[in-house]
Amino acid sequence: MDVARIFFHDEIESLKREIEDANFSSYTILTDDNCEKYCQKELINLFSQFGDAQLIVVPAGDKNKNISNLEFIWNQLLNNADRHSLLINLGGGMISDLGGFAASTFKRGISFINVPTSLLAMVDASIGGKTAINFANFKNQIGSFTDAFATFIDLNFLKTLPEKELLSGFSEMLKVAIISNIDLFNLLSANEEFSKKITQDIIKQAINAKLSIVKSDPKELGKRKLLNFGHTIGHAFETYSMQNDASPISHGQAVAIGMICETQIALQLSIISPQEHYILVDVIKNFFPKYSFTINALISLISNMKTDKKNVAGKINFSLPQSVGCGLIDIYPSENIIQKSIEFYHSL
């Protein structure tokens, strides 16, 4: 797997040459209705060859990463695309997940480029070769491991984003630092506004931290499972919020909740020391607002976790921090321990 084809703005000419050399038969841009408004024109200004591309627009929001929109994209691709076409995924994590899966399956697979427009997509969703749609109200249940032709990262796309969206991506940067890179963690946890840490250099460090794991285990058979830290409980909260809140929490906010709860599970299992537990929980709390929910949600949250795709033989599977910069995979705590971790978060 060639997972490291990441081009930043100052490398755009190299990417343009690679696109030209590939001699694609046609171009199609997939985006959502927000990015169509704010980002499509900028993309064409950067890549003039995309000026005549077919445009496919889907509604924004993770709830639209579904089989209905997947089918819509396939039908639109039938109008213009063949096996030698290129799909350009312009948007956040929802678009790179949905578009990547559509491309990986259309005519048994066509090439695609990710152009992430959110911090979350830049540091996580658009790199590493995972594509997926939500199914039956659960996150990322159907998908594939398929590498993009390339990923193009331009921090200018972040200028239109509200702080809440930047914070969502910052959560994934913290996650990869906690389980693999103490130096990055020290940078991210420094006592200053998180927005001052959204620089190309630090984003590159976060991407490289993820890629170093992905390269060693592309299909998530071992070490790559570390990247699931915060996601078992995080996805359960994200699903719960989508089902119960008028304004659902972001993926990054859900992962932040998951990281606190799962660090607490590590403490209960004596995997992490009380001092390291305090450090991690305190840092995450400092950046992310508390999510309010009733303790009656416990039943729904545990039920959501039981459908997690990482589970083995019906047991809920976790990747947990052992210390800052180091983690363990394939941990199966009891439901009682999981419940206590959620109660811990509720009590903060």
Rosetta blueprint (number, residue, H / E / L):
1 M L
2 D L
3 V L
4 A L
5 R L
6 I E
7 F E
8 F E
9 H H
10 D H
11 E H
12 I H
13 E H
14 S H
15 L H
16 K H
17 R H
18 E H
19 I H
20 E H
21 D H
22 A H
23 N L
24 F L
25 S L
26 S L
27 Y E
28 T E
29 I E
30 L E
31 T E
32 D E
33 D H
34 N H
35 C H
36 E H
37 K H
38 Y H
39 C L
40 Q H
41 K H
42 E H
43 L H
44 I H
45 N H
46 L H
47 F L
48 S H
49 Q H
50 F H
51 G L
52 D L
53 A L
54 Q E
55 L E
56 I E
57 V E
58 V E
59 P L
60 A L
61 G L
62 D H
63 K H
64 N H
65 K L
66 N L
67 I H
68 S H
69 N H
70 L H
71 E H
72 F H
73 I H
74 W H
75 N H
76 Q H
77 L H
78 L L
79 N L
80 N L
81 A L
82 D L
83 R L
84 H L
85 S L
86 L E
87 L E
88 I E
89 N E
90 L E
91 G E
92 G L
93 G H
94 M H
95 I H
96 S H
97 D H
98 L H
99 G H
100 G H
101 F H
102 A H
103 A H
104 S H
105 T H
106 F H
107 K H
108 R H
109 G L
110 I L
111 S E
112 F E
113 I E
114 N E
115 V E
116 P E
117 T L
118 S L
119 L H
120 L H
121 A H
122 M H
123 V H
124 D H
125 A H
126 S L
127 I L
128 G L
129 G L
130 K E
131 T E
132 A E
133 I E
134 N E
135 F E
136 A L
137 N L
138 F E
139 K E
140 N E
141 Q E
142 I E
143 G E
144 S E
145 F E
146 T L
147 D L
148 A L
149 F L
150 A E
151 T E
152 F E
153 I E
154 D L
155 L H
156 N H
157 F H
158 L H
159 K H
160 T H
161 L L
162 P L
163 E H
164 K H
165 E H
166 L H
167 L H
168 S H
169 G H
170 F H
171 S H
172 E H
173 M H
174 L H
175 K H
176 V H
177 A H
178 I H
179 I H
180 S H
181 N L
182 I H
183 D H
184 L H
185 F H
186 N H
187 L H
188 L H
189 S H
190 A L
191 N L
192 E L
193 E L
194 F H
195 S H
196 K H
197 K H
198 I L
199 T L
200 Q H
201 D H
202 I H
203 I H
204 K H
205 Q H
206 A H
207 I H
208 N H
209 A H
210 K H
211 L H
212 S H
213 I H
214 V H
215 K H
216 S H
217 D L
218 P L
219 K L
220 E L
221 L L
222 G L
223 K H
224 R H
225 K H
226 L H
227 L H
228 N H
229 F L
230 G L
231 H H
232 T H
233 I H
234 G H
235 H H
236 A H
237 F H
238 E H
239 T H
240 Y H
241 S H
242 M H
243 Q H
244 N H
245 D L
246 A L
247 S L
248 P L
249 I L
250 S L
251 H H
252 G H
253 Q H
254 A H
255 V H
256 A H
257 I H
258 G H
259 M H
260 I H
261 C H
262 E H
263 T H
264 Q H
265 I H
266 A H
267 L H
268 Q H
269 L L
270 S L
271 I L
272 I L
273 S L
274 P H
275 Q H
276 E H
277 H H
278 Y H
279 I H
280 L H
281 V H
282 D H
283 V H
284 I H
285 K H
286 N H
287 F H
288 F L
289 P L
290 K L
291 Y L
292 S L
293 F L
294 T L
295 I H
296 N H
297 A H
298 L H
299 I H
300 S H
301 L H
302 I H
303 S H
304 N H
305 M H
306 K L
307 T L
308 D L
309 K L
310 K L
311 N L
312 V E
313 A L
314 G L
315 K E
316 I L
317 N L
318 F E
319 S E
320 L E
321 P E
322 Q E
323 S E
324 V L
325 G L
326 C E
327 G E
328 L E
329 I E
330 D E
331 I E
332 Y L
333 P L
334 S L
335 E H
336 N H
337 I H
338 I H
339 Q H
340 K H
341 S H
342 I H
343 E H
344 F H
345 Y H
346 H H
347 S H
348 L L
